[in-house]
Amino acid sequence: MRINLDRDKCIGSGQCVLAAPGWFDQDEDGIAVVLDDTASGDDEEEVDRAAYTCPALAITLDAE
């Protein structure tokens, strides 16, 4: 699956980092950063949880 992050929507809550620390981080302003934009297998559940918990709906996922 492809991970898309709309940094303009991100409010810096950090929920994605808590849900999927191997996939997301935050920059010096607190805005989310995607560490790897392609997830597969068991990692998809963790990334899906990060997208679900994002209060700004800044993360979308596309099947590949």
C-alpha positions as CSV (number, residue, x, y, z in Angstrom):
1,M,0.0,0.0,0.0
2,R,1.1,3.5,-0.7
3,I,1.1,6.0,2.2
4,N,0.1,9.6,1.3
5,L,0.5,12.5,3.8
6,D,-1.0,15.9,3.3
7,R,1.4,18.0,5.4
8,D,-0.9,21.0,4.9
9,K,-3.6,19.2,6.8
10,C,-1.4,17.9,9.6
11,I,-2.0,19.5,12.9
12,G,1.0,18.0,14.7
13,S,-0.8,15.8,17.2
14,G,1.7,13.0,16.8
15,Q,-0.9,10.2,16.8
16,C,0.7,8.7,13.7
17,V,4.1,8.5,15.3
18,L,2.6,6.8,18.4
19,A,0.6,4.3,16.2
20,A,3.4,3.6,13.7
21,P,6.8,4.9,14.9
22,G,8.7,3.0,12.2
23,W,6.7,4.8,9.5
24,F,6.1,8.3,10.8
25,D,8.1,11.0,12.5
26,Q,7.7,14.7,13.2
27,D,9.9,17.5,11.9
28,E,11.1,20.4,14.1
29,D,7.7,22.1,13.7
30,G,5.8,19.0,14.8
31,I,4.4,18.3,11.3
32,A,4.4,14.6,10.4
33,V,6.9,13.1,8.0
34,V,6.5,9.7,6.2
35,L,9.7,7.7,6.7
36,D,8.9,5.1,4.0
37,D,5.9,5.6,1.7
38,T,5.3,1.9,0.8
39,A,4.0,-0.7,3.3
40,S,3.3,-4.3,2.7
41,G,2.3,-7.5,4.6
42,D,2.1,-7.2,8.4
43,D,3.1,-3.5,8.3
44,E,-0.1,-2.6,6.6
45,E,-2.1,-3.0,9.8
46,E,0.2,-0.6,11.7
47,V,0.0,2.0,9.0
48,D,-3.7,1.6,8.7
49,R,-4.0,2.3,12.5
50,A,-1.9,5.5,12.0
51,A,-4.2,6.7,9.3
52,Y,-7.3,5.9,11.3
53,T,-6.1,7.7,14.4
54,C,-5.1,10.9,12.6
55,P,-7.4,13.6,13.9
56,A,-6.8,15.8,10.8
57,L,-7.4,13.0,8.3
58,A,-4.0,13.9,6.7
59,I,-3.0,10.3,6.0
60,T,-4.6,8.4,3.1
61,L,-3.7,4.9,1.9
62,D,-3.8,3.6,-1.6
63,A,-3.7,-0.1,-2.6
64,E,-0.9,-1.0,-5.0
